[in-house]
Amino acid sequence: MVSRSTCKALVFFLSFALLPALAHAQSSTPPHWSYEGKEDPQHWGKLDPAYAACSSGHIQSPINIAKARQVDLPPLQFSYSAVPLSIVDNGHTVMVNYAPGSTLTVGDKIYTLKQFHFHHPSEEHVNGKKYDLVAHLVHADADGHLAVVAILFKRDSTPAPLLDTLWKNLPAEKGRVVEVSSVSINAKDLLPPTAGYYTFAGSLTTPPCTEGVTWYVLKTPVDISEPQLDAFAKIYKHDSRPIQPTNQREVLKSK
């Protein structure tokens, strides 16, 4: 049976990630938030009671990944299928909604890919280093537990597969989901050649900053060309939450 807290977390997640126009319980629209000004990450926790975890939570994301302990972890098994492109600029990032049927398996846990989106520069740091871009692939299991795979991008002369297709189909209007049935995409084209990873308990990196999210940050970065990076930066110069305290939580890494 799904717990009340899990249901609540999933509803909040959907309100940002999948259905940005979903009404907030106390108002016609969700409380507005931003990456700058009076509604920036330092103020998120005070914008609405639903966002309290953004300031009071103890396992918030993103973090600087440092002193990770190497252990024998199960491999990440990606079973992603090609789907018609469904893309939206939701006012905070560029997001691709994913049709059902693609999964991530970690040991005995199976998660379904729901959507992926981008942050510039990367939200996660590794040993103090930030990257030029990160893709967050958001998954949920049958009980609503969330797992996010983070793919780090570094500027290079080599274009990243798939990004040109996404950028060419960016909606002109924010908040409007565009279904491009003539274009097929596959999230596996974002993945690096190896799937070694760091893992830790964390949260959503946007309001409501819900905790209980399992993070898998891939060790191997992916190349992104300067034109591709510049194209995203023209839309979102900075859409990254600052690094949050690790608070003694353990970070593991695969062999």
N, C-alpha and C positions, 0 to 999 in steps of 0.2 A: 504494500500500500504506500502511496506517495504521501510524505509528510506535509503538513501545512506550510512549514518553512520552505520546503523545496518548491511547492506550488507557487508560493509568493515570489521566490527568487526567479523562477522561470517566467512568470508574468512580467516582472520588471525587466528582465532580459529581453523579452519579446517587444516590449514597448519601445526600447531603444534600437535593438538590432534588426528586428524583423518587421515591426509595424510602428514606424516612427510617429504615425498620426494617432495612435491609440490614446484615448482619453485617459487622463490621470483620475484617480478615484475622487479627488476633491475639486477638480476643475475640468474645463473642456479640453485643455491641452496639457501635456507634461510641462513641468517647470523648466524654463529655458536655462541652459548652461552653455558655457563657452570655454575657450582656452586662453582668453585674455580679458582684461578689464575686471569689473565688479562681479562677474560670474565665472571667473577663472577657477582652476583646480583648488586654489587655496580657500575658496568660498563655497565649493560645491556642497559641503556638509551642512551649510546653513541656509541653502536655497529652499529646502523643503524637508520635512521630517522623513520622507521616503529616501532621502539621500544621506541620512545620518552616518551610515557606514563609511562614507567618503572621508570623514574626519575622525570617527570613533573606532573604526575597524582595526584589527591587530594583524591581519594577514592580507594586506592590501597589495595590489599590483599597479605598476611594474616594479621590479627590483633590479638592483645590480647583482648579477650572478657572480659570486666569488666564493672561493674555498668550497667548491662543490665536492662531495664525497663520491668517489667512484665505486659503484656496486654492480652486481649482476642484475640488470633490469630486463624485462621482456621487450622484444623489439616492437617498434611501431609498425603495424601492418595497415597500409593504405589500400583501400579498395574503392577508388574513385571512378565514376563513370562520366562520360560526356553528357552534357545537358544543354538545352537552349539557354542563351544568355538572358539573365534578368538582372538589371543593374540600376542602381539609384545613387544619386548624390544626396545624402540625407541631411546635409547642412553641417555635418561634423567630419565626414569621410566619404570616400567612394566605397560602396558596398555591393557585393554580388550575392543575391539570394540563390540558394542551391536546391534544385528539385530533389525529392526523396530518392533514396536508393544507394547513396555513397556512404561508406563507413570507414571508421578508424577502429582497429582492434588492438588492445593493449592487454596482454595476458587473457583473462577471462572476461574482460570488459569490452563491450561493443558500443560505439558512439556513432550517431548519424551526423553527417556534415549538414549544417543548416545555412551557413553563410560564411563569406570571408570579406575582409576589409583591410584598409591600410592606414599606417601612421607614419608621419614624416616630421622629424627623423624617428629612428626606432625608439620605442618606449623602453624595451629591455636593454640593459647594458651587460656586457660580459667582461669581467675584470676591469671595470671602469671605462670600457670602450663602448661608445654608441655607434650605431650603424646608420646608413643614409635613409633607410626605409625598412619597415617591417610589415609583413602580412600576417594577420591573425585569422586562422581558420577555426571557426566556432562550431563545436559539436555538442550534441546532447544524447544521453542514453535514454532508455525507455522510462526511467523514473524522473527524468528532468535534470539529472546531474550534468554539469557542463565541463567540457574539456576543450582547451584551446591550444592549437599548435601554432607556434610563432616561427616564421621564416624570415631570417635577417637578410637584407640586401646591402651590397657594397658597390659603390660607384666604380664602373669599369667601362671598357670600350665595347664589351659584349652585351647586346640587348637581352633582356630577360624574356624568355618565351611567355606568351600569353598577354603580357602587359600592353603591347601595341594594339592588340584586338580590343582590350578593355578601354584603353584611352580613346580609340577611334569611335567608340560607341557611347561615350559619356553623355548623359542627358543634359540638355541645355537648361532645364528647369530643375531647381533643387526640390527635393521632396517627392518627385514623381518617378515611380518605378517604370522603367522602360523594358518591355519584353521584346527581344530581338530574336524571333523564332528562326530567322535565316542564318544565325550565327551560333555555332556549337562551341562550347568551351569545356576544358577538363582541368580541374584543380590540381591534378597530378603534375601538370606542366609547370607549376610553381615550385615543386619540390627539388631540393638538391640531390645529387647522385647518391649520397649516403644519409642515413637517418639516425645517426647518433644524436643523443639529446640530453638536455638538463630537464629536471622535473621538480616541481614544488607546489605547495598549496598556496592559492592566492585568491584574487577577486577579479571581477570585471574592472577594466581600466577607465570606464566611463560611468557616470551616474546611472543607476543607484549604487555602484561599487559593491554589488553583492558578493559576499565571500562564499567559499565552498567550491571554487573553481579549480580544477586540476590543470596545471600548465605544463606543456611540453615545448621547450625552446630548442630548435634544431641547432646542433653545433656548427654545421657547415653553412656559411653564408652563400647566397646566390648573387651573381653579377647582375647589375642593372646599368644600362647605358645612361650617359649624361642627358641626352634628349628625353628619355623616358622619365628620369628623375625630375627634370625641369618641368615637364608637362604636368606632373602631379603637384609640384611645388607652386605652380601658378594658381592652382585651385586652393591648396592648403599649404601655406608656408610653414605652419607649425600646428600640428594636431596631436601632440603627445603629452600625456600626463607625466609630471616629474616623478623621479625615482622615489619609492616609498621605503620606510624602514623595514628591514628584514625581520626584526624582532625575534631573533634566536631560532627562527624556523629553519628546518634542515633542507638543504638543496642537494639533490642527488644527480649524478651523471652516469650515463651508460658507458660500458667498456668499449 
